[in-house]
Amino acid sequence: MAVAADAVRQKLRFFLCKKTSSSIQENIEALISSYGSLAPKRYKYSEVTKITSCINNKLGEGGYGVVFKGMLDDSRLVAVKFLHDSKGDGEEFVNEVMSIGRTSHINIVSLFGFCLEGSKRALIYEYMPNGSLDKYIYSDNPKEVLGWDRLYTIAIGIARGLEYLHHSCNTRIVHFDIKPQNILLDQNFQPKIADFGLAKLCHTKESKLSMTGARGTPGFIAPEVHSRTFGVVSTKSDVYSYGMMLLEMVGGRKNVKSFAQVSSEKYFPHWIYDHFGQNDGLLACEGTPEKEEIAKKMALVGMWCIQILPLHRPTITKVLEMFDRGLDELDMPPRQNFSQTL
């Protein structure tokens, strides 16, 4: 009798799991259908592999997947990101894909399509021929490659893209991984924010996010994402990451320097702050007074963005206003110290 009862329970469990899986799949399909013509094109996995097989050029690899260059039937070049196998049911993936797919801004990378077949997931983006920003700002002569004027234009373009995500989307998007590696450059070096793998969606009326665990890249993660002691997680968390990136663009070095000879230089903002105070052009700008003004303005804006407490940081809209003002109109932000803040 016990054996028979166990067999019945196993069959019932199998039936319920099958029904639940089927229901989830139906919900996903209904969710995709609800977006109608607004939804990005859905591809079969076999179609996605065909798109990349004609070129077979690996563009990069990260914690969330691998990216290959590909070509669509209409000869448009694309970047296809194959995500590592996921155990999730796919509903959150579809929600994020649909929300990002509805974005339309010159400084946000365009999503052409996606694939969702069980655990197989892929994203098809427009191809950016000049790659990511990091390969330029960490080079031996970053300012010679891009030039200060172009670097300044790129900084403003990224801020405009963030302002769109924070304030102009139907669904507010907090990116949570703003860094040079996630800024792609098109043929004209127009910057586009990419890689929304860590992005979190919230209603436009919400000013703060409920979130468990830290997310982002070391060196760019806002203090409140690590610990709520510093404040609530919000769009200001992206502003912090943007500020760190600005300082890297100015200094031409990573904000976490593994082999710093002087321990105080381990914390990159202190390095920027000290050189700014010495009025030595940040050791990065040898040229005209106009170029030095660009460097100083970017550094000042960056230092305001990385204020430890979110309350003291500007919104990204305020950041754009700061860029419109003259250098003499910008105040020097207070030097940050974690121990004094707590």
C-alpha positions in Angstrom: 0.0 0.0 0.0 2.8 2.4 0.9 4.6 1.7 -2.4 1.4 2.3 -4.3 0.8 5.6 -2.4 4.3 6.8 -3.2 3.7 6.0 -6.9 0.5 8.0 -6.9 2.2 11.0 -5.2 5.1 10.9 -7.8 2.6 10.9 -10.7 0.6 13.7 -9.1 3.8 15.7 -8.5 4.9 15.2 -12.1 1.5 16.3 -13.4 1.5 19.4 -11.2 5.0 20.4 -12.3 4.2 19.8 -15.9 1.0 21.9 -15.6 3.0 24.7 -13.8 5.7 24.7 -16.4 3.0 24.8 -19.1 1.3 27.7 -17.4 4.5 29.7 -17.0 5.2 29.2 -20.7 1.7 30.3 -21.6 2.2 33.4 -19.4 5.4 34.2 -21.2 3.9 33.8 -24.6 0.9 36.0 -23.5 3.3 38.6 -22.2 5.2 38.8 -25.5 2.0 39.0 -27.5 0.7 41.8 -25.3 3.4 44.1 -26.6 2.3 43.5 -30.2 4.3 45.5 -32.8 6.3 47.2 -30.0 8.1 44.0 -29.1 11.6 43.4 -30.6 11.7 40.6 -33.2 11.8 37.1 -31.7 14.3 34.7 -33.2 14.6 30.9 -33.0 17.9 29.7 -31.5 18.8 28.1 -34.8 18.3 31.4 -36.5 20.5 33.2 -34.0 23.4 30.7 -34.5 23.0 31.2 -38.3 23.3 35.0 -37.9 26.7 34.6 -36.2 28.1 31.6 -38.1 28.6 33.6 -41.3 31.2 35.8 -39.6 32.3 33.7 -36.6 34.0 36.7 -34.9 34.1 36.7 -31.1 33.8 40.3 -29.8 34.0 39.7 -26.1 33.1 37.6 -23.1 31.9 38.4 -19.6 30.2 37.0 -16.6 26.8 37.0 -18.3 27.7 35.5 -21.6 29.7 35.8 -24.8 29.2 38.2 -27.7 29.7 37.5 -31.4 29.6 39.7 -34.4 26.9 38.7 -36.9 24.9 39.7 -39.9 21.1 39.8 -40.5 19.5 38.8 -43.8 19.3 42.5 -44.8 23.2 42.7 -44.4 23.0 44.8 -41.2 25.9 44.0 -38.9 24.9 43.1 -35.3 26.4 42.0 -32.0 24.8 38.9 -30.6 25.1 38.2 -26.9 24.5 34.6 -25.9 23.6 34.6 -22.2 24.8 31.7 -20.0 22.1 29.1 -19.4 19.6 30.5 -16.9 17.4 28.6 -14.4 14.8 31.3 -14.2 11.4 30.9 -15.8 12.0 33.6 -18.4 9.3 36.1 -17.3 11.7 38.6 -15.8 14.0 38.2 -18.9 11.0 39.0 -21.2 9.9 42.0 -19.1 13.4 43.5 -19.3 13.8 42.8 -23.0 10.5 44.4 -23.8 11.2 47.4 -21.7 14.6 47.9 -23.2 13.3 47.1 -26.6 10.9 50.1 -26.3 13.6 52.5 -25.6 14.6 54.8 -28.4 17.4 57.3 -27.9 20.6 58.1 -29.7 22.7 57.3 -26.7 21.1 53.9 -25.9 22.2 50.9 -28.0 19.3 49.5 -30.1 18.0 46.1 -29.4 16.9 44.4 -32.7 15.7 41.1 -31.4 16.0 38.3 -28.8 15.8 34.6 -28.4 14.1 32.6 -25.6 13.9 28.9 -25.9 13.9 27.3 -22.5 17.3 28.1 -20.9 18.7 29.4 -24.2 18.6 33.1 -24.3 20.3 35.6 -26.7 20.1 39.4 -27.4 20.7 40.9 -30.8 22.0 44.5 -30.7 23.2 47.0 -33.3 26.9 46.6 -34.0 29.2 49.3 -32.7 32.3 49.4 -34.9 34.5 51.5 -32.5 34.1 49.1 -29.6 33.9 50.2 -26.0 35.2 53.3 -24.3 37.6 51.5 -22.0 40.0 50.6 -24.8 40.5 54.3 -25.5 40.7 55.8 -22.0 43.0 53.1 -20.6 45.4 53.3 -23.6 48.9 54.8 -23.4 47.8 58.1 -25.0 44.0 58.3 -24.5 43.7 62.0 -25.1 45.7 61.7 -28.4 43.3 59.0 -29.6 40.0 60.7 -28.8 41.0 64.3 -28.0 39.5 66.3 -25.2 36.7 67.8 -27.2 35.5 64.4 -28.3 35.9 63.0 -24.7 33.8 65.9 -23.4 31.1 65.2 -26.0 31.1 61.5 -25.1 30.7 62.4 -21.4 27.6 64.6 -22.2 26.2 61.9 -24.5 26.3 59.3 -21.8 24.6 61.7 -19.3 21.8 62.3 -21.8 21.4 58.6 -22.2 21.1 58.1 -18.5 18.6 61.0 -18.2 16.5 59.3 -20.8 16.6 56.0 -18.8 15.9 57.7 -15.5 13.2 60.2 -16.5 11.9 59.8 -20.1 11.0 56.1 -20.3 7.5 54.8 -19.7 9.2 52.5 -17.2 12.2 54.1 -15.3 15.3 52.0 -15.8 18.3 52.0 -13.3 21.2 50.5 -15.1 23.4 49.5 -12.1 26.5 48.8 -14.2 27.7 52.1 -15.8 31.4 51.8 -16.6 33.6 52.3 -19.6 33.3 48.7 -20.8 29.5 49.2 -21.1 29.7 52.4 -23.2 29.9 51.5 -26.9 31.0 53.9 -29.7 29.5 54.0 -33.2 31.3 54.9 -36.4 31.1 58.6 -35.4 32.1 57.9 -31.8 28.6 58.6 -30.6 28.4 56.9 -27.2 25.6 54.4 -26.5 24.8 52.8 -23.1 24.8 49.0 -23.4 24.5 45.8 -21.3 21.3 45.9 -19.3 22.0 42.6 -17.6 21.9 44.2 -14.2 19.3 46.8 -14.9 16.2 47.1 -12.6 12.9 48.5 -13.7 10.6 50.6 -11.5 7.5 52.8 -12.0 8.2 56.4 -12.9 6.6 57.6 -9.7 8.9 55.6 -7.6 12.0 57.4 -6.4 13.7 54.5 -4.6 14.2 50.8 -5.2 13.8 47.8 -3.0 16.6 45.4 -3.7 18.5 42.6 -2.0 22.2 42.2 -2.5 24.8 44.3 -4.2 25.1 44.5 -8.0 27.6 46.2 -10.3 31.3 46.3 -10.9 33.9 46.9 -8.1 35.1 50.5 -8.2 31.8 51.8 -9.7 29.2 50.5 -7.2 27.6 53.2 -5.1 28.0 53.0 -1.3 24.2 52.6 -0.7 24.2 49.5 -3.0 26.7 47.9 -0.7 25.0 49.1 2.5 21.7 50.9 3.1 23.5 52.7 5.9 24.4 55.3 3.3 20.9 55.8 2.0 18.3 54.4 -0.4 19.1 52.8 -3.7 17.8 54.9 -6.6 18.8 56.6 -9.8 21.4 58.4 -7.8 23.3 55.0 -7.7 23.8 55.3 -11.5 25.0 58.9 -11.0 27.7 57.7 -8.6 28.9 55.1 -11.2 28.8 57.8 -13.9 31.0 60.1 -11.7 33.6 57.4 -11.2 33.7 56.9 -15.0 34.1 60.6 -15.6 37.2 60.7 -13.3 38.7 57.7 -15.1 38.1 59.6 -18.4 40.0 62.6 -17.0 42.8 60.7 -15.3 43.3 58.0 -17.9 43.7 55.3 -15.2 41.4 52.8 -13.4 39.9 53.9 -10.1 41.2 50.8 -8.4 45.0 50.7 -9.1 46.4 47.3 -8.2 50.0 48.3 -8.1 49.9 51.9 -6.6 53.2 52.7 -5.1 51.7 55.1 -2.6 48.8 53.6 -0.6 46.8 56.9 -0.6 46.5 56.5 -4.4 44.6 53.3 -4.0 41.4 55.4 -3.7 41.3 57.1 -7.1 39.0 60.1 -6.2 41.6 61.2 -3.6 44.3 61.1 -6.4 42.1 63.3 -8.6 41.2 65.6 -5.7 44.9 66.1 -4.7 46.1 66.8 -8.2 43.2 69.2 -8.8 44.2 71.1 -5.7 47.8 71.3 -6.8 46.6 73.0 -10.0 48.8 70.8 -12.1 46.3 70.1 -14.8 45.6 66.7 -13.3 48.8 65.5 -15.0 46.6 64.6 -17.9 46.1 67.7 -19.9 49.1 69.2 -21.7 47.7 71.8 -24.1 45.6 74.8 -24.4 43.7 76.5 -21.6 40.5 75.4 -23.2 41.5 71.8 -22.9 42.5 72.2 -19.3 39.1 73.8 -18.6 37.4 70.8 -20.1 39.5 68.5 -17.9 38.8 70.5 -14.7 35.0 70.7 -15.5 34.8 67.0 -16.0 36.7 66.4 -12.8 34.5 68.8 -10.8 31.3 67.2 -12.1 32.7 63.7 -11.4 33.6 64.6 -7.8 30.1 65.9 -7.2 28.6 62.7 -8.6 30.6 60.5 -6.2 29.5 62.1 -3.0 29.1 59.3 -0.5 25.5 60.1 0.5 23.0 60.0 -2.4 21.3 63.1 -0.9 24.4 65.2 -1.7 24.7 64.0 -5.3 23.2 65.8 -8.3 20.5 64.1 -10.4 21.6 63.3 -13.9 19.5 66.3 -15.1 21.5 68.5 -12.8 24.7 67.1 -14.1 23.7 68.2 -17.6 23.0 71.7 -16.3 26.5 71.7 -14.7 28.1 70.9 -18.0 26.3 73.9 -19.5 27.8 76.3 -16.9 31.2 77.8 -17.0 34.0 76.4 -14.8 34.0 79.5 -12.6 30.3 78.9 -11.8 31.0 75.4 -10.3 31.8 75.0 -6.7 34.5 72.6 -5.4 32.8 69.6 -3.8 33.8 68.5 -0.3 36.4 65.8 -0.1 34.8 62.5 0.8 35.7 60.4 3.8 33.7 57.2 4.6 34.6 57.2 8.4 33.3 60.8 8.8 30.1 60.0 7.0 29.1 57.0 9.1 
